[in-house]
């Protein structure tokens, strides 16, 4: 069990306020600091492939963590105003398209990978939330969240990030609505409906601002503590690709001219497992090496939204026809998004 970060109320607020300008200074000067370390302190040859990889790794790793800390902290404060029980009760009363929209938007504020979103998905089903609505949440939670939005905006600009958010939400909303319309409840294992969960409702309106800051700090420790290994692994892979993978190879394999690139990228991505924080550094390098943006985003979506570990865990909750319907509908949505991005960019 993760212990809370405990700081006195007044000092807590002062510490947060002082940390913001320090964070900003380090973030905007990070590349200069890394260049100094790589070329002056380490004395590495600027023309070497290894130097490119090392420079990329030293720069991207703290950059990603700094961005994550800021975003997760802010959303953690926002999330302190909403309790899980209230959220489930709200969604339980929505059985139409509106419920799919609300569940997908909730996923944006839930920075979970696909596997860690499943317990909440299970809780929604147990609480009586319609099946299609729960799938909208399950799809949106890993696919479109504040981490993905912030990192994509930093890497490719806000227009690209917002378009990705819109298309990702569209997949979650439509796929959830379609699953609900198909009436596939019989393909949920019976034990799921037999489980009755009891939760103590927390009155979020009585929390002080200092307690909400504490909630943000705890979110940072919990979430970063859970995903840091994926971030380091993703940046390391990206660093290797940045330093050693030829640009022509990526352009030929994942470029716009290859009609098969989008479905191939989805096929390659499904057996893998990561989250937005771990995969976006790889996406950034692939695009820089000549891969088409839509193709790489389709690869990313398949990794974080249709991972093999997620399917294995879902097998404990859902029967195979429902799992196949879920994978097929989402894969088609990702395929369409990949082609749309390639057409626009």
Secondary structure as the mmCIF struct_conf table of DSSP 4:
data_model
#
loop_
_struct_conf.conf_type_id
_struct_conf.id
_struct_conf.beg_label_comp_id
_struct_conf.beg_label_asym_id
_struct_conf.beg_label_seq_id
_struct_conf.end_label_comp_id
_struct_conf.end_label_asym_id
_struct_conf.end_label_seq_id
HELX_LH_PP_P HELX_LH_PP_P1 UNK A 2 UNK A 4
HELX_RH_AL_P HELX_RH_AL_P1 UNK A 9 UNK A 28
TURN_TY1_P TURN_TY1_P1 UNK A 29 UNK A 29
HELX_RH_AL_P HELX_RH_AL_P2 UNK A 30 UNK A 35
HELX_RH_PI_P HELX_RH_PI_P1 UNK A 36 UNK A 41
BEND BEND1 UNK A 42 UNK A 42
TURN_TY1_P TURN_TY1_P2 UNK A 46 UNK A 47
BEND BEND2 UNK A 48 UNK A 48
HELX_RH_AL_P HELX_RH_AL_P3 UNK A 49 UNK A 79
TURN_TY1_P TURN_TY1_P3 UNK A 80 UNK A 81
BEND BEND3 UNK A 82 UNK A 82
HELX_RH_AL_P HELX_RH_AL_P4 UNK A 84 UNK A 92
TURN_TY1_P TURN_TY1_P4 UNK A 93 UNK A 93
BEND BEND4 UNK A 96 UNK A 96
HELX_RH_AL_P HELX_RH_AL_P5 UNK A 97 UNK A 108
TURN_TY1_P TURN_TY1_P5 UNK A 109 UNK A 109
HELX_RH_AL_P HELX_RH_AL_P6 UNK A 114 UNK A 126
TURN_TY1_P TURN_TY1_P6 UNK A 127 UNK A 128
HELX_RH_AL_P HELX_RH_AL_P7 UNK A 131 UNK A 143
BEND BEND5 UNK A 144 UNK A 144
HELX_RH_AL_P HELX_RH_AL_P8 UNK A 146 UNK A 156
HELX_RH_AL_P HELX_RH_AL_P9 UNK A 158 UNK A 181
TURN_TY1_P TURN_TY1_P7 UNK A 182 UNK A 183
HELX_RH_3T_P HELX_RH_3T_P1 UNK A 185 UNK A 187
STRN STRN1 UNK A 188 UNK A 188
HELX_RH_AL_P HELX_RH_AL_P10 UNK A 190 UNK A 194
HELX_LH_PP_P HELX_LH_PP_P2 UNK A 200 UNK A 202
HELX_RH_3T_P HELX_RH_3T_P2 UNK A 204 UNK A 206
HELX_RH_AL_P HELX_RH_AL_P11 UNK A 209 UNK A 244
BEND BEND6 UNK A 245 UNK A 245
HELX_RH_AL_P HELX_RH_AL_P12 UNK A 247 UNK A 254
BEND BEND7 UNK A 255 UNK A 255
TURN_TY1_P TURN_TY1_P8 UNK A 256 UNK A 257
TURN_TY1_P TURN_TY1_P9 UNK A 259 UNK A 260
HELX_RH_AL_P HELX_RH_AL_P13 UNK A 261 UNK A 270
TURN_TY1_P TURN_TY1_P10 UNK A 271 UNK A 271
HELX_RH_AL_P HELX_RH_AL_P14 UNK A 276 UNK A 288
TURN_TY1_P TURN_TY1_P11 UNK A 289 UNK A 290
HELX_RH_AL_P HELX_RH_AL_P15 UNK A 293 UNK A 305
BEND BEND8 UNK A 306 UNK A 306
HELX_RH_AL_P HELX_RH_AL_P16 UNK A 308 UNK A 314
TURN_TY1_P TURN_TY1_P12 UNK A 315 UNK A 317
STRN STRN2 UNK A 318 UNK A 318
HELX_RH_AL_P HELX_RH_AL_P17 UNK A 320 UNK A 344
#
